[in-house]
Amino acid sequence: MRISAKTANFARPIQKSNMTEKKKATLVLEDGSRFEGVSFGYEQPCAGEVVFNTAMTGYPESLTDPSYEGQILVTTYPILGNYGVPSPDVKDTDGVSEYFESERIHCEAIICQEYSDEPSHWQSERPLSEWLKEEKRIGLSGIDTRKLTKLLREKGSMLGKIVFGSDDEIDFYDPNRENLIDKVSTKEVREFGEGDKHVVLVDCGTKYNIIRCLTRRGVKVTLVPWDFDFNTLEWDGLFISNGPGSPEFAEAAVEHIREAMKGDKPICGICMGNQLLGRAAGAGIYKLKYGHRGHNQPVLMAGTDKCFVTSQNHGFAVDNDTIPADWEPLFINLNDGSNEGLRHKTKPFFSAQFHPEASSGPKDTEFIFDKFISML
């Protein structure tokens, strides 16, 4: 009997990291709260916005999600590292990573209750700690993440820093005060896929799976920088990606979107794309108390009884009370009533605040890509 490579990998011995001495480190929050833990990544102080994620799996995808740029990520699931890290060299047909959502880790640090330094999984190439050290990112375990998450829910996302000695090692840093979109967006125009229809994908921090979800549906995709004037190109549809930070820094993109909206070609946005489409339409944006991050956010399609479990990662939202008369909400978050998508009443413009490409996470809203392609 022939054994497949995938099956054979189950026989791979459990990998052990080179963790010999565990160094203590402390998470310090801007309200004075302190959480002492043990380092399992790169050992240098860092600072950012502390947020929590309620997903049970998917740390390679979350760590490489550009929407986490400048943030310290707390995982509510109690263990990290148990299935290791897959190879970055495995590419899909578009030439991008099969397992990661960008080319690097974007979180400043990741925090968990327990870290396993003996991963066992057929896809695993190395322990999480080795990857973090290579990328110079901090990992912190031994933290009461339940207590920390309850604190963040009560007071909202807070600035924080991780120090290995004195609190004076590094200052607090607010990533939302700078243009994070420009920091993660492509610097050059890139082409993906083939097809008779042409989609321009505005890169505000796009996840690789958005590219896959488009090219799999038989269209040619042109990825452009966030501030690129795509109105100078010929295209059949416009797609606006996810991205980190505040949408207020992407005014150049908003102006280009507003110009495109004078026509009738299909426009779709995801996450940051929803906020930028909303701003272009004239709606207001506000910062959520602690954001929506995880694979389990219930979302209702407006005007129906259809509810979807969605994957999300955002800290800002469109203000439903400011949506112009020729627009309407498309999806609503059932936890807090916040906006989860928009649609124009007469033109083929629509968006989702959640992630229909959902890598990692549930994929039952991937029909949004089918709807967009059908409009081209």
DOKENU-563928 format. One record per residue (C-alpha): residue number from 1; residue in one letter; x, y, z. Coordinates in nm, 2 decimals. Example, Ala and Ser with C-alpha at 12.3 -4.5 7.8 and 13.67 -1.06 7.14 Angstrom:
BEGIN
{dovex:1, zakol:A, xx:1.23, yy:-0.45, zz:0.78}
{dovex:2, zakol:S, xx:1.37, yy:-0.11, zz:0.71}
This chain:
BEGIN
{dovex:1, zakol:M, xx:0.00, yy:0.00, zz:0.00}
{dovex:2, zakol:R, xx:0.13, yy:0.34, zz:-0.09}
{dovex:3, zakol:I, xx:0.14, yy:0.60, zz:0.19}
{dovex:4, zakol:S, xx:0.08, yy:0.96, zz:0.10}
{dovex:5, zakol:A, xx:0.32, yy:1.23, zz:0.20}
{dovex:6, zakol:K, xx:0.05, yy:1.39, zz:0.41}
{dovex:7, zakol:T, xx:-0.02, yy:1.06, zz:0.60}
{dovex:8, zakol:A, xx:0.35, yy:0.99, zz:0.63}
{dovex:9, zakol:N, xx:0.40, yy:1.32, zz:0.81}
{dovex:10, zakol:F, xx:0.19, yy:1.19, zz:1.10}
{dovex:11, zakol:A, xx:0.49, yy:0.98, zz:1.19}
{dovex:12, zakol:R, xx:0.71, yy:1.28, zz:1.23}
{dovex:13, zakol:P, xx:0.86, yy:1.30, zz:1.58}
{dovex:14, zakol:I, xx:0.74, yy:1.56, zz:1.82}
{dovex:15, zakol:Q, xx:0.94, yy:1.88, zz:1.78}
{dovex:16, zakol:K, xx:1.11, yy:2.03, zz:2.08}
{dovex:17, zakol:S, xx:1.22, yy:2.39, zz:2.08}
{dovex:18, zakol:N, xx:1.55, yy:2.52, zz:2.22}
{dovex:19, zakol:M, xx:1.38, yy:2.67, zz:2.52}
{dovex:20, zakol:T, xx:1.62, yy:2.61, zz:2.80}
{dovex:21, zakol:E, xx:1.59, yy:2.91, zz:3.02}
{dovex:22, zakol:K, xx:1.25, yy:3.09, zz:3.05}
{dovex:23, zakol:K, xx:1.29, yy:3.46, zz:3.12}
{dovex:24, zakol:K, xx:1.03, yy:3.66, zz:3.31}
{dovex:25, zakol:A, xx:0.86, yy:3.96, zz:3.15}
{dovex:26, zakol:T, xx:0.57, yy:4.19, zz:3.26}
{dovex:27, zakol:L, xx:0.28, yy:4.33, zz:3.07}
{dovex:28, zakol:V, xx:0.21, yy:4.68, zz:3.19}
{dovex:29, zakol:L, xx:-0.12, yy:4.85, zz:3.10}
{dovex:30, zakol:E, xx:-0.18, yy:5.22, zz:3.08}
{dovex:31, zakol:D, xx:-0.42, yy:5.20, zz:3.38}
{dovex:32, zakol:G, xx:-0.14, yy:5.07, zz:3.59}
{dovex:33, zakol:S, xx:-0.24, yy:4.70, zz:3.58}
{dovex:34, zakol:R, xx:0.05, yy:4.45, zz:3.57}
{dovex:35, zakol:F, xx:0.06, yy:4.09, zz:3.46}
{dovex:36, zakol:E, xx:0.38, yy:3.89, zz:3.51}
{dovex:37, zakol:G, xx:0.45, yy:3.60, zz:3.27}
{dovex:38, zakol:V, xx:0.73, yy:3.40, zz:3.10}
{dovex:39, zakol:S, xx:0.88, yy:3.48, zz:2.77}
{dovex:40, zakol:F, xx:0.88, yy:3.22, zz:2.49}
{dovex:41, zakol:G, xx:0.97, yy:3.46, zz:2.20}
{dovex:42, zakol:Y, xx:1.22, yy:3.73, zz:2.12}
{dovex:43, zakol:E, xx:1.33, yy:3.91, zz:2.43}
{dovex:44, zakol:Q, xx:1.31, yy:4.28, zz:2.39}
{dovex:45, zakol:P, xx:1.06, yy:4.54, zz:2.52}
{dovex:46, zakol:C, xx:0.77, yy:4.63, zz:2.30}
{dovex:47, zakol:A, xx:0.46, yy:4.85, zz:2.31}
{dovex:48, zakol:G, xx:0.12, yy:4.87, zz:2.13}
{dovex:49, zakol:E, xx:-0.25, yy:4.85, zz:2.17}
{dovex:50, zakol:V, xx:-0.36, yy:4.55, zz:2.38}
{dovex:51, zakol:V, xx:-0.66, yy:4.36, zz:2.22}
{dovex:52, zakol:F, xx:-0.81, yy:4.01, zz:2.26}
{dovex:53, zakol:N, xx:-0.90, yy:3.74, zz:2.01}
{dovex:54, zakol:T, xx:-1.17, yy:3.48, zz:2.09}
{dovex:55, zakol:A, xx:-1.06, yy:3.23, zz:1.82}
{dovex:56, zakol:M, xx:-0.98, yy:2.87, zz:1.92}
{dovex:57, zakol:T, xx:-0.73, yy:2.81, zz:1.64}
{dovex:58, zakol:G, xx:-0.55, yy:3.00, zz:1.37}
{dovex:59, zakol:Y, xx:-0.25, yy:3.17, zz:1.53}
{dovex:60, zakol:P, xx:-0.03, yy:3.15, zz:1.22}
{dovex:61, zakol:E, xx:-0.30, yy:3.33, zz:1.02}
{dovex:62, zakol:S, xx:-0.37, yy:3.58, zz:1.30}
{dovex:63, zakol:L, xx:-0.01, yy:3.67, zz:1.35}
{dovex:64, zakol:T, xx:0.04, yy:3.74, zz:0.98}
{dovex:65, zakol:D, xx:-0.29, yy:3.93, zz:0.94}
{dovex:66, zakol:P, xx:-0.19, yy:4.29, zz:0.86}
{dovex:67, zakol:S, xx:-0.49, yy:4.42, zz:1.05}
{dovex:68, zakol:Y, xx:-0.30, yy:4.34, zz:1.37}
{dovex:69, zakol:E, xx:-0.02, yy:4.58, zz:1.29}
{dovex:70, zakol:G, xx:0.10, yy:4.76, zz:1.61}
{dovex:71, zakol:Q, xx:-0.11, yy:4.55, zz:1.85}
{dovex:72, zakol:I, xx:-0.04, yy:4.32, zz:2.14}
{dovex:73, zakol:L, xx:-0.27, yy:4.02, zz:2.09}
{dovex:74, zakol:V, xx:-0.42, yy:3.83, zz:2.38}
{dovex:75, zakol:T, xx:-0.57, yy:3.49, zz:2.30}
{dovex:76, zakol:T, xx:-0.87, yy:3.38, zz:2.51}
{dovex:77, zakol:Y, xx:-0.81, yy:3.02, zz:2.41}
{dovex:78, zakol:P, xx:-0.57, yy:2.90, zz:2.68}
{dovex:79, zakol:I, xx:-0.30, yy:2.73, zz:2.49}
{dovex:80, zakol:L, xx:-0.07, yy:2.83, zz:2.20}
{dovex:81, zakol:G, xx:0.20, yy:2.64, zz:2.01}
{dovex:82, zakol:N, xx:0.05, yy:2.29, zz:2.03}
{dovex:83, zakol:Y, xx:0.04, yy:2.25, zz:1.65}
{dovex:84, zakol:G, xx:0.36, yy:2.44, zz:1.57}
{dovex:85, zakol:V, xx:0.42, yy:2.65, zz:1.26}
{dovex:86, zakol:P, xx:0.39, yy:2.54, zz:0.89}
{dovex:87, zakol:S, xx:0.65, yy:2.61, zz:0.63}
{dovex:88, zakol:P, xx:0.66, yy:2.96, zz:0.48}
{dovex:89, zakol:D, xx:0.80, yy:2.81, zz:0.16}
{dovex:90, zakol:V, xx:0.48, yy:2.64, zz:0.05}
{dovex:91, zakol:K, xx:0.31, yy:2.86, zz:-0.21}
{dovex:92, zakol:D, xx:-0.03, yy:2.84, zz:-0.38}
{dovex:93, zakol:T, xx:-0.10, yy:2.88, zz:-0.75}
{dovex:94, zakol:D, xx:-0.09, yy:3.26, zz:-0.71}
{dovex:95, zakol:G, xx:0.27, yy:3.25, zz:-0.58}
{dovex:96, zakol:V, xx:0.18, yy:3.36, zz:-0.22}
{dovex:97, zakol:S, xx:0.20, yy:3.16, zz:0.10}
{dovex:98, zakol:E, xx:-0.04, yy:2.87, zz:0.14}
{dovex:99, zakol:Y, xx:-0.06, yy:2.90, zz:0.52}
{dovex:100, zakol:F, xx:0.02, yy:3.26, zz:0.61}
{dovex:101, zakol:E, xx:-0.19, yy:3.58, zz:0.53}
{dovex:102, zakol:S, xx:0.11, yy:3.80, zz:0.45}
{dovex:103, zakol:E, xx:0.49, yy:3.78, zz:0.43}
{dovex:104, zakol:R, xx:0.56, yy:3.86, zz:0.80}
{dovex:105, zakol:I, xx:0.43, yy:3.87, zz:1.16}
{dovex:106, zakol:H, xx:0.24, yy:4.20, zz:1.22}
{dovex:107, zakol:C, xx:0.16, yy:4.17, zz:1.60}
{dovex:108, zakol:E, xx:0.40, yy:4.33, zz:1.83}
{dovex:109, zakol:A, xx:0.35, yy:4.04, zz:2.07}
{dovex:110, zakol:I, xx:0.12, yy:3.75, zz:2.15}
{dovex:111, zakol:I, xx:0.00, yy:3.66, zz:2.50}
{dovex:112, zakol:C, xx:-0.14, yy:3.33, zz:2.62}
{dovex:113, zakol:Q, xx:-0.21, yy:3.14, zz:2.94}
{dovex:114, zakol:E, xx:0.00, yy:2.84, zz:2.84}
{dovex:115, zakol:Y, xx:0.26, yy:2.77, zz:2.57}
{dovex:116, zakol:S, xx:0.34, yy:2.43, zz:2.44}
{dovex:117, zakol:D, xx:0.70, yy:2.40, zz:2.32}
{dovex:118, zakol:E, xx:0.65, yy:2.04, zz:2.19}
{dovex:119, zakol:P, xx:0.42, yy:2.08, zz:1.89}
{dovex:120, zakol:S, xx:0.28, yy:1.78, zz:1.71}
{dovex:121, zakol:H, xx:0.11, yy:1.83, zz:1.37}
{dovex:122, zakol:W, xx:0.17, yy:1.69, zz:1.02}
{dovex:123, zakol:Q, xx:0.21, yy:2.05, zz:0.88}
{dovex:124, zakol:S, xx:0.44, yy:2.17, zz:1.15}
{dovex:125, zakol:E, xx:0.79, yy:2.27, zz:1.05}
{dovex:126, zakol:R, xx:0.91, yy:2.43, zz:1.37}
{dovex:127, zakol:P, xx:0.79, yy:2.55, zz:1.72}
{dovex:128, zakol:L, xx:0.61, yy:2.88, zz:1.74}
{dovex:129, zakol:S, xx:0.89, yy:3.02, zz:1.97}
{dovex:130, zakol:E, xx:1.15, yy:2.98, zz:1.70}
{dovex:131, zakol:W, xx:0.93, yy:3.17, zz:1.45}
{dovex:132, zakol:L, xx:0.88, yy:3.45, zz:1.69}
{dovex:133, zakol:K, xx:1.25, yy:3.48, zz:1.76}
{dovex:134, zakol:E, xx:1.33, yy:3.48, zz:1.39}
{dovex:135, zakol:E, xx:1.07, yy:3.76, zz:1.33}
{dovex:136, zakol:K, xx:1.18, yy:3.94, zz:1.65}
{dovex:137, zakol:R, xx:0.84, yy:3.93, zz:1.81}
{dovex:138, zakol:I, xx:0.75, yy:3.87, zz:2.17}
{dovex:139, zakol:G, xx:0.56, yy:3.58, zz:2.31}
{dovex:140, zakol:L, xx:0.44, yy:3.58, zz:2.67}
{dovex:141, zakol:S, xx:0.28, yy:3.29, zz:2.86}
{dovex:142, zakol:G, xx:0.18, yy:3.22, zz:3.22}
{dovex:143, zakol:I, xx:-0.07, yy:3.51, zz:3.21}
{dovex:144, zakol:D, xx:-0.42, yy:3.50, zz:3.36}
{dovex:145, zakol:T, xx:-0.58, yy:3.57, zz:3.02}
{dovex:146, zakol:R, xx:-0.93, yy:3.54, zz:3.16}
{dovex:147, zakol:K, xx:-0.87, yy:3.82, zz:3.41}
{dovex:148, zakol:L, xx:-0.69, yy:4.03, zz:3.14}
{dovex:149, zakol:T, xx:-0.97, yy:3.98, zz:2.89}
{dovex:150, zakol:K, xx:-1.24, yy:4.07, zz:3.15}
{dovex:151, zakol:L, xx:-1.04, yy:4.39, zz:3.22}
{dovex:152, zakol:L, xx:-1.02, yy:4.48, zz:2.85}
{dovex:153, zakol:R, xx:-1.40, yy:4.42, zz:2.81}
{dovex:154, zakol:E, xx:-1.47, yy:4.64, zz:3.11}
{dovex:155, zakol:K, xx:-1.24, yy:4.93, zz:3.03}
{dovex:156, zakol:G, xx:-1.19, yy:4.88, zz:2.65}
{dovex:157, zakol:S, xx:-0.87, yy:4.82, zz:2.45}
{dovex:158, zakol:M, xx:-0.58, yy:4.98, zz:2.63}
{dovex:159, zakol:L, xx:-0.22, yy:5.08, zz:2.55}
{dovex:160, zakol:G, xx:0.03, yy:4.84, zz:2.70}
{dovex:161, zakol:K, xx:0.39, yy:4.75, zz:2.70}
{dovex:162, zakol:I, xx:0.60, yy:4.44, zz:2.77}
{dovex:163, zakol:V, xx:0.91, yy:4.49, zz:2.97}
{dovex:164, zakol:F, xx:1.19, yy:4.25, zz:3.08}
{dovex:165, zakol:G, xx:1.32, yy:4.48, zz:3.36}
{dovex:166, zakol:S, xx:1.23, yy:4.84, zz:3.45}
{dovex:167, zakol:D, xx:0.90, yy:4.99, zz:3.33}
{dovex:168, zakol:D, xx:1.12, yy:5.27, zz:3.18}
{dovex:169, zakol:E, xx:1.26, yy:5.04, zz:2.91}
{dovex:170, zakol:I, xx:1.00, yy:5.16, zz:2.66}
{dovex:171, zakol:D, xx:0.72, yy:5.42, zz:2.64}
{dovex:172, zakol:F, xx:0.36, yy:5.35, zz:2.57}
{dovex:173, zakol:Y, xx:0.28, yy:5.37, zz:2.20}
{dovex:174, zakol:D, xx:-0.06, yy:5.43, zz:2.03}
{dovex:175, zakol:P, xx:-0.05, yy:5.27, zz:1.68}
{dovex:176, zakol:N, xx:-0.39, yy:5.44, zz:1.59}
{dovex:177, zakol:R, xx:-0.21, yy:5.78, zz:1.58}
{dovex:178, zakol:E, xx:-0.02, yy:5.69, zz:1.26}
{dovex:179, zakol:N, xx:-0.10, yy:5.57, zz:0.92}
{dovex:180, zakol:L, xx:-0.07, yy:5.19, zz:0.96}
{dovex:181, zakol:I, xx:-0.23, yy:5.13, zz:0.62}
{dovex:182, zakol:D, xx:0.06, yy:5.29, zz:0.44}
{dovex:183, zakol:K, xx:0.29, yy:5.08, zz:0.66}
{dovex:184, zakol:V, xx:0.15, yy:4.74, zz:0.54}
{dovex:185, zakol:S, xx:0.02, yy:4.82, zz:0.19}
{dovex:186, zakol:T, xx:0.21, yy:4.70, zz:-0.12}
{dovex:187, zakol:K, xx:0.45, yy:4.96, zz:-0.27}
{dovex:188, zakol:E, xx:0.41, yy:4.83, zz:-0.62}
{dovex:189, zakol:V, xx:0.14, yy:4.72, zz:-0.86}
{dovex:190, zakol:R, xx:0.11, yy:4.34, zz:-0.88}
{dovex:191, zakol:E, xx:-0.09, yy:4.10, zz:-1.10}
{dovex:192, zakol:F, xx:-0.26, yy:3.77, zz:-1.01}
{dovex:193, zakol:G, xx:-0.47, yy:3.52, zz:-1.19}
{dovex:194, zakol:E, xx:-0.62, yy:3.52, zz:-1.54}
{dovex:195, zakol:G, xx:-0.96, yy:3.58, zz:-1.68}
{dovex:196, zakol:D, xx:-1.18, yy:3.79, zz:-1.91}
{dovex:197, zakol:K, xx:-1.29, yy:4.01, zz:-1.62}
{dovex:198, zakol:H, xx:-1.05, yy:4.25, zz:-1.44}
{dovex:199, zakol:V, xx:-1.07, yy:4.33, zz:-1.07}
{dovex:200, zakol:V, xx:-0.86, yy:4.60, zz:-0.90}
{dovex:201, zakol:L, xx:-0.78, yy:4.51, zz:-0.54}
{dovex:202, zakol:V, xx:-0.69, yy:4.81, zz:-0.33}
{dovex:203, zakol:D, xx:-0.44, yy:4.69, zz:-0.07}
{dovex:204, zakol:C, xx:-0.50, yy:4.85, zz:0.27}
{dovex:205, zakol:G, xx:-0.34, yy:4.54, zz:0.43}
{dovex:206, zakol:T, xx:-0.50, yy:4.26, zz:0.23}
{dovex:207, zakol:K, xx:-0.49, yy:3.90, zz:0.34}
{dovex:208, zakol:Y, xx:-0.36, yy:3.65, zz:0.09}
{dovex:209, zakol:N, xx:-0.69, yy:3.46, zz:0.10}
{dovex:210, zakol:I, xx:-0.88, yy:3.76, zz:-0.05}
{dovex:211, zakol:I, xx:-0.65, yy:3.72, zz:-0.35}
{dovex:212, zakol:R, xx:-0.72, yy:3.35, zz:-0.36}
{dovex:213, zakol:C, xx:-1.10, yy:3.39, zz:-0.33}
{dovex:214, zakol:L, xx:-1.10, yy:3.62, zz:-0.63}
{dovex:215, zakol:T, xx:-0.86, yy:3.44, zz:-0.86}
{dovex:216, zakol:R, xx:-1.03, yy:3.10, zz:-0.79}
{dovex:217, zakol:R, xx:-1.34, yy:3.25, zz:-0.94}
{dovex:218, zakol:G, xx:-1.16, yy:3.31, zz:-1.27}
{dovex:219, zakol:V, xx:-1.08, yy:3.68, zz:-1.27}
{dovex:220, zakol:K, xx:-0.76, yy:3.87, zz:-1.32}
{dovex:221, zakol:V, xx:-0.66, yy:4.07, zz:-1.01}
{dovex:222, zakol:T, xx:-0.44, yy:4.38, zz:-1.01}
{dovex:223, zakol:L, xx:-0.32, yy:4.46, zz:-0.65}
{dovex:224, zakol:V, xx:-0.25, yy:4.84, zz:-0.61}
{dovex:225, zakol:P, xx:-0.12, yy:5.05, zz:-0.32}
{dovex:226, zakol:W, xx:-0.38, yy:5.20, zz:-0.09}
{dovex:227, zakol:D, xx:-0.34, yy:5.55, zz:-0.23}
{dovex:228, zakol:F, xx:-0.30, yy:5.45, zz:-0.60}
{dovex:229, zakol:D, xx:-0.55, yy:5.63, zz:-0.84}
{dovex:230, zakol:F, xx:-0.71, yy:5.32, zz:-0.98}
{dovex:231, zakol:N, xx:-0.95, yy:5.54, zz:-1.18}
{dovex:232, zakol:T, xx:-0.67, yy:5.57, zz:-1.44}
{dovex:233, zakol:L, xx:-0.70, yy:5.19, zz:-1.51}
{dovex:234, zakol:E, xx:-0.96, yy:4.99, zz:-1.70}
{dovex:235, zakol:W, xx:-1.14, yy:4.75, zz:-1.47}
{dovex:236, zakol:D, xx:-1.47, yy:4.56, zz:-1.44}
{dovex:237, zakol:G, xx:-1.49, yy:4.57, zz:-1.06}
{dovex:238, zakol:L, xx:-1.33, yy:4.73, zz:-0.76}
{dovex:239, zakol:F, xx:-1.24, yy:4.55, zz:-0.44}
{dovex:240, zakol:I, xx:-1.12, yy:4.72, zz:-0.12}
{dovex:241, zakol:S, xx:-0.93, yy:4.51, zz:0.13}
{dovex:242, zakol:N, xx:-0.90, yy:4.49, zz:0.51}
{dovex:243, zakol:G, xx:-0.64, yy:4.69, zz:0.69}
{dovex:244, zakol:P, xx:-0.51, yy:4.81, zz:1.03}
{dovex:245, zakol:G, xx:-0.57, yy:5.12, zz:1.24}
{dovex:246, zakol:S, xx:-0.79, yy:5.42, zz:1.18}
{dovex:247, zakol:P, xx:-0.96, yy:5.48, zz:0.84}
{dovex:248, zakol:E, xx:-0.91, yy:5.86, zz:0.89}
{dovex:249, zakol:F, xx:-0.55, yy:5.82, zz:0.75}
{dovex:250, zakol:A, xx:-0.68, yy:5.68, zz:0.42}
{dovex:251, zakol:E, xx:-0.84, yy:5.99, zz:0.28}
{dovex:252, zakol:A, xx:-0.66, yy:5.95, zz:-0.05}
{dovex:253, zakol:A, xx:-0.83, yy:5.61, zz:-0.10}
{dovex:254, zakol:V, xx:-1.16, yy:5.76, zz:0.01}
{dovex:255, zakol:E, xx:-1.14, yy:6.03, zz:-0.26}
{dovex:256, zakol:H, xx:-1.05, yy:5.77, zz:-0.53}
{dovex:257, zakol:I, xx:-1.35, yy:5.55, zz:-0.42}
{dovex:258, zakol:R, xx:-1.58, yy:5.85, zz:-0.42}
{dovex:259, zakol:E, xx:-1.48, yy:5.92, zz:-0.78}
{dovex:260, zakol:A, xx:-1.54, yy:5.56, zz:-0.88}
{dovex:261, zakol:M, xx:-1.88, yy:5.57, zz:-0.72}
{dovex:262, zakol:K, xx:-1.99, yy:5.83, zz:-0.99}
{dovex:263, zakol:G, xx:-2.00, yy:5.53, zz:-1.23}
{dovex:264, zakol:D, xx:-2.20, yy:5.20, zz:-1.21}
{dovex:265, zakol:K, xx:-1.92, yy:4.94, zz:-1.19}
{dovex:266, zakol:P, xx:-1.94, yy:4.70, zz:-0.90}
{dovex:267, zakol:I, xx:-1.76, yy:4.79, zz:-0.58}
{dovex:268, zakol:C, xx:-1.71, yy:4.57, zz:-0.28}
{dovex:269, zakol:G, xx:-1.52, yy:4.62, zz:0.05}
{dovex:270, zakol:I, xx:-1.41, yy:4.40, zz:0.34}
{dovex:271, zakol:C, xx:-1.34, yy:4.52, zz:0.69}
{dovex:272, zakol:M, xx:-1.14, yy:4.84, zz:0.64}
{dovex:273, zakol:G, xx:-1.30, yy:4.84, zz:0.29}
{dovex:274, zakol:N, xx:-1.64, yy:4.87, zz:0.45}
{dovex:275, zakol:Q, xx:-1.53, yy:5.17, zz:0.65}
{dovex:276, zakol:L, xx:-1.37, yy:5.34, zz:0.35}
{dovex:277, zakol:L, xx:-1.68, yy:5.28, zz:0.14}
{dovex:278, zakol:G, xx:-1.89, yy:5.42, zz:0.42}
{dovex:279, zakol:R, xx:-1.67, yy:5.73, zz:0.44}
{dovex:280, zakol:A, xx:-1.68, yy:5.78, zz:0.07}
{dovex:281, zakol:A, xx:-2.06, yy:5.76, zz:0.09}
{dovex:282, zakol:G, xx:-2.07, yy:6.02, zz:0.36}
{dovex:283, zakol:A, xx:-2.11, yy:5.81, zz:0.68}
{dovex:284, zakol:G, xx:-1.93, yy:5.86, zz:1.00}
{dovex:285, zakol:I, xx:-1.68, yy:5.62, zz:1.17}
{dovex:286, zakol:Y, xx:-1.62, yy:5.56, zz:1.54}
{dovex:287, zakol:K, xx:-1.39, yy:5.35, zz:1.75}
{dovex:288, zakol:L, xx:-1.53, yy:5.04, zz:1.92}
{dovex:289, zakol:K, xx:-1.48, yy:4.99, zz:2.29}
{dovex:290, zakol:Y, xx:-1.27, yy:4.67, zz:2.25}
{dovex:291, zakol:G, xx:-1.33, yy:4.58, zz:1.89}
{dovex:292, zakol:H, xx:-1.44, yy:4.25, zz:1.73}
{dovex:293, zakol:R, xx:-1.17, yy:3.98, zz:1.70}
{dovex:294, zakol:G, xx:-1.24, yy:3.61, zz:1.67}
{dovex:295, zakol:H, xx:-1.41, yy:3.34, zz:1.46}
{dovex:296, zakol:N, xx:-1.75, yy:3.35, zz:1.64}
{dovex:297, zakol:Q, xx:-1.92, yy:3.68, zz:1.59}
{dovex:298, zakol:P, xx:-2.30, yy:3.64, zz:1.50}
{dovex:299, zakol:V, xx:-2.41, yy:3.87, zz:1.22}
{dovex:300, zakol:L, xx:-2.76, yy:3.92, zz:1.09}
{dovex:301, zakol:M, xx:-2.83, yy:4.00, zz:0.72}
{dovex:302, zakol:A, xx:-3.06, yy:4.30, zz:0.75}
{dovex:303, zakol:G, xx:-3.42, yy:4.25, zz:0.66}
{dovex:304, zakol:T, xx:-3.40, yy:3.87, zz:0.69}
{dovex:305, zakol:D, xx:-3.37, yy:3.60, zz:0.96}
{dovex:306, zakol:K, xx:-3.04, yy:3.48, zz:0.83}
{dovex:307, zakol:C, xx:-2.76, yy:3.47, zz:1.08}
{dovex:308, zakol:F, xx:-2.40, yy:3.39, zz:1.01}
{dovex:309, zakol:V, xx:-2.11, yy:3.30, zz:1.24}
{dovex:310, zakol:T, xx:-1.82, yy:3.52, zz:1.11}
{dovex:311, zakol:S, xx:-1.45, yy:3.58, zz:1.15}
{dovex:312, zakol:Q, xx:-1.36, yy:3.94, zz:1.24}
{dovex:313, zakol:N, xx:-1.07, yy:4.17, zz:1.32}
{dovex:314, zakol:H, xx:-1.14, yy:4.54, zz:1.35}
{dovex:315, zakol:G, xx:-1.15, yy:4.82, zz:1.61}
{dovex:316, zakol:F, xx:-1.35, yy:5.08, zz:1.42}
{dovex:317, zakol:A, xx:-1.71, yy:5.07, zz:1.28}
{dovex:318, zakol:V, xx:-1.94, yy:5.26, zz:1.05}
{dovex:319, zakol:D, xx:-2.20, yy:5.47, zz:1.24}
{dovex:320, zakol:N, xx:-2.54, yy:5.33, zz:1.14}
{dovex:321, zakol:D, xx:-2.71, yy:5.66, zz:1.24}
{dovex:322, zakol:T, xx:-2.51, yy:5.85, zz:0.97}
{dovex:323, zakol:I, xx:-2.56, yy:5.62, zz:0.67}
{dovex:324, zakol:P, xx:-2.70, yy:5.84, zz:0.38}
{dovex:325, zakol:A, xx:-3.05, yy:5.79, zz:0.25}
{dovex:326, zakol:D, xx:-2.95, yy:5.61, zz:-0.07}
{dovex:327, zakol:W, xx:-2.76, yy:5.35, zz:0.14}
{dovex:328, zakol:E, xx:-2.87, yy:5.10, zz:0.40}
{dovex:329, zakol:P, xx:-2.71, yy:4.85, zz:0.64}
{dovex:330, zakol:L, xx:-2.65, yy:4.51, zz:0.48}
{dovex:331, zakol:F, xx:-2.54, yy:4.32, zz:0.80}
{dovex:332, zakol:I, xx:-2.58, yy:4.39, zz:1.17}
{dovex:333, zakol:N, xx:-2.37, yy:4.25, zz:1.46}
{dovex:334, zakol:L, xx:-2.61, yy:4.07, zz:1.70}
{dovex:335, zakol:N, xx:-2.38, yy:4.12, zz:2.00}
{dovex:336, zakol:D, xx:-2.38, yy:4.50, zz:2.00}
{dovex:337, zakol:G, xx:-2.59, yy:4.62, zz:1.71}
{dovex:338, zakol:S, xx:-2.29, yy:4.77, zz:1.53}
{dovex:339, zakol:N, xx:-2.27, yy:4.79, zz:1.15}
{dovex:340, zakol:E, xx:-2.13, yy:4.49, zz:0.97}
{dovex:341, zakol:G, xx:-2.19, yy:4.59, zz:0.61}
{dovex:342, zakol:L, xx:-2.34, yy:4.84, zz:0.37}
{dovex:343, zakol:R, xx:-2.52, yy:4.84, zz:0.03}
{dovex:344, zakol:H, xx:-2.63, yy:5.10, zz:-0.21}
{dovex:345, zakol:K, xx:-3.01, yy:5.09, zz:-0.28}
{dovex:346, zakol:T, xx:-2.97, yy:5.12, zz:-0.66}
{dovex:347, zakol:K, xx:-2.60, yy:5.08, zz:-0.76}
{dovex:348, zakol:P, xx:-2.39, yy:4.76, zz:-0.73}
{dovex:349, zakol:F, xx:-2.19, yy:4.88, zz:-0.43}
{dovex:350, zakol:F, xx:-2.18, yy:4.67, zz:-0.11}
{dovex:351, zakol:S, xx:-1.95, yy:4.57, zz:0.17}
{dovex:352, zakol:A, xx:-1.89, yy:4.35, zz:0.48}
{dovex:353, zakol:Q, xx:-1.72, yy:4.45, zz:0.80}
{dovex:354, zakol:F, xx:-1.64, yy:4.08, zz:0.88}
{dovex:355, zakol:H, xx:-1.41, yy:3.85, zz:0.68}
{dovex:356, zakol:P, xx:-1.59, yy:3.63, zz:0.42}
{dovex:357, zakol:E, xx:-1.25, yy:3.49, zz:0.32}
{dovex:358, zakol:A, xx:-1.22, yy:3.39, zz:0.68}
{dovex:359, zakol:S, xx:-0.87, yy:3.24, zz:0.70}
{dovex:360, zakol:S, xx:-0.87, yy:3.12, zz:0.96}
{dovex:361, zakol:G, xx:-1.24, yy:3.08, zz:1.05}
{dovex:362, zakol:P, xx:-1.58, yy:2.98, zz:0.92}
{dovex:363, zakol:K, xx:-1.63, yy:3.02, zz:0.55}
{dovex:364, zakol:D, xx:-2.01, yy:3.02, zz:0.51}
{dovex:365, zakol:T, xx:-2.01, yy:3.38, zz:0.40}
{dovex:366, zakol:E, xx:-1.77, yy:3.33, zz:0.11}
{dovex:367, zakol:F, xx:-2.08, yy:3.37, zz:-0.11}
{dovex:368, zakol:I, xx:-2.01, yy:3.74, zz:-0.10}
{dovex:369, zakol:F, xx:-1.73, yy:3.68, zz:-0.35}
{dovex:370, zakol:D, xx:-1.97, yy:3.49, zz:-0.57}
{dovex:371, zakol:K, xx:-2.22, yy:3.79, zz:-0.55}
{dovex:372, zakol:F, xx:-1.94, yy:4.03, zz:-0.64}
{dovex:373, zakol:I, xx:-1.82, yy:3.83, zz:-0.94}
{dovex:374, zakol:S, xx:-2.18, yy:3.78, zz:-1.07}
{dovex:375, zakol:M, xx:-2.21, yy:4.16, zz:-1.09}
{dovex:376, zakol:L, xx:-1.91, yy:4.21, zz:-1.31}
